[in-house]
Amino acid sequence: MNDERHDPEIIRQLEDARYEAMLGKDTGALMRLLDERLIYMHSSGVTDTRGSYLDGLRSGLWNYRQIGRSDVRIEVQGDVALVFGKLAIQLMSNDSLKSFETRALAVWYRRQDRWQLIAVHSGALSAAP
């Protein structure tokens, strides 16, 4: 019997909803998905809180055009879920189109039967020589 609290499919659905909200600039959906204590470490090394990340989406600092995900692995242990993966991102930032690839780790935390994203850490992948 599979305990649904430990089902990686739930986390996969939450990740799908998060990326859909990022692409659609749906800050309401993101407010529900992102923990108030979120620390978001971008591949550039810039760190955001939930508030500053949402402000960046609202202001157009990040205007995601495409987010491709691959090599996704989800590990659920108790009240923590780790999502490892590779991202291929296209976004407009400061009137400039940027395309890059990263490896990312997203950390989801369950409290009171509700999963929320509490941390993201990504690192840029350098272009192949």
C-alpha positions in Angstrom: 0.0 0.0 0.0 1.4 3.4 -1.0 1.0 6.2 1.5 0.0 9.2 -0.7 1.9 11.5 1.6 5.1 9.9 0.3 4.0 9.7 -3.3 6.4 11.4 -5.7 3.6 12.0 -8.1 2.1 14.6 -5.8 5.4 16.5 -5.9 5.6 16.1 -9.7 2.1 17.7 -9.9 3.2 20.5 -7.6 6.3 21.1 -9.7 4.2 21.2 -12.9 1.9 23.8 -11.2 4.9 25.9 -10.1 6.4 26.0 -13.6 3.1 26.8 -15.2 2.6 29.6 -12.7 6.1 30.9 -13.4 5.5 31.0 -17.1 2.1 32.6 -16.7 3.2 35.1 -14.0 0.5 33.7 -11.8 1.7 35.2 -8.5 -1.5 34.1 -6.7 -0.8 30.4 -7.5 2.9 30.9 -6.5 1.8 32.5 -3.2 0.1 29.2 -2.4 3.0 27.0 -3.5 5.9 29.0 -2.1 6.6 28.9 1.7 6.9 32.3 3.3 10.5 31.3 4.3 11.5 30.5 0.8 15.2 31.0 -0.2 15.6 31.0 -4.0 19.2 30.8 -5.1 19.4 31.6 -8.8 22.1 30.1 -11.1 23.6 33.6 -11.2 24.2 33.5 -7.4 21.5 36.1 -6.7 19.3 35.0 -3.8 15.6 35.9 -3.4 13.0 35.5 -0.7 9.4 34.7 -1.6 8.6 38.4 -1.6 11.5 39.5 -3.7 11.0 36.6 -6.2 7.3 37.5 -6.6 8.2 41.2 -7.0 10.6 40.2 -9.7 7.9 38.4 -11.6 5.4 41.2 -11.2 7.9 43.9 -12.3 9.0 42.0 -15.4 12.5 41.4 -14.1 11.9 37.8 -15.0 9.6 37.1 -17.9 9.9 33.4 -18.5 9.4 32.3 -22.1 10.3 28.6 -21.9 11.3 26.2 -19.2 12.4 22.8 -20.3 12.9 20.1 -17.6 14.9 16.9 -17.9 16.7 14.3 -15.8 14.1 14.9 -13.0 14.5 12.7 -9.9 12.1 13.1 -6.9 13.0 11.7 -3.5 10.4 11.9 -0.7 11.5 11.2 2.9 8.9 12.0 5.6 8.0 15.7 5.4 10.7 16.6 2.9 10.8 16.1 -0.9 13.9 16.8 -3.0 13.5 17.4 -6.7 16.7 17.2 -8.7 16.8 18.1 -12.4 18.2 19.9 -15.3 16.5 23.1 -16.7 16.8 24.8 -20.0 15.4 28.3 -19.6 14.6 31.2 -21.9 13.6 34.5 -20.3 13.5 38.2 -20.9 15.3 40.2 -18.3 16.1 43.9 -18.5 14.9 43.9 -22.2 17.4 41.1 -23.1 16.6 37.5 -24.1 18.6 35.1 -22.1 19.0 31.3 -22.6 20.8 29.1 -20.3 20.9 25.6 -18.7 21.1 24.8 -15.0 21.1 21.9 -12.6 18.6 22.6 -9.8 17.5 21.3 -6.5 14.0 22.2 -5.2 13.1 21.4 -1.6 9.5 20.9 -0.7 8.4 20.7 2.9 5.1 19.4 4.2 3.5 20.8 7.3 -0.1 20.3 8.3 -0.7 18.1 5.2 0.2 20.9 2.8 3.4 20.8 0.7 5.2 24.1 0.0 8.4 24.9 -1.7 10.9 26.2 0.9 14.2 26.2 -1.1 15.6 26.3 -4.6 19.3 26.1 -5.4 20.5 26.1 -9.0 23.9 26.2 -10.7 24.6 27.2 -14.2 25.9 24.7 -16.7 28.7 25.9 -18.9 28.4 25.5 -22.6 30.2 22.5 -24.0 33.6 23.3 -25.6 
